[in-house]
Amino acid sequence: MAKSSHSSFGLSPQNLRTLRALKTPARIQKFLDALPYQYANTAWSPQRVLRTRKGHCLEGALLAAAALRLNGHPPLLMDLAAVRDDDHVLALYRENGLWGSIAKSNFSGLRFRAPVYRTLRELAISYFENYYNLRGEHTLRAYSQPVNLSRFDNRHWMTSEEDVWYIPEALVTAKHYALFPDKVARALPRLDRRSFEAGMHGWQKH
């Protein structure tokens, strides 16, 4: 059984207050958006992200999952799998039986989703149009089943001082579901210039 939302999970009092103050998914997303995007081969725990005040896609999703957990939601992540591009990680939440998501991204269209999606497939496909590489190719292909991070509580994923590489490993090896057949993927057109530039709004270079 997962620990209750009233537990500290080993977080410092200051970090506990910070995360509990993010009482809605929209507030969590706003907090993530304010963090500088870092290009680094790291897998920091939420506590390390809070200390450094920066993070990338995976680390943003981990922090969001921790904040969701402290406010009564299970800590769920989902992997979006891509070709010729990086995967993307979402923190999932559910309200009134509908799915939404929170995410840290350098691309403006790959972040927050309000809870209006009946299925995880609906949620995943909502990212398709804005999921592209720097050549303008649509690259999203599949989504994973949710991974509940409470299974890693004994490894202290919320507070570890060491990188939590076992979490992205669990996401990559989780069962994935294709969004459409390969023959559809082969015929996809490239993104038009206006949409490309809109999605790059606020993009931070290395």
Disulfide bonds with the S-S distance in Angstrom:
none
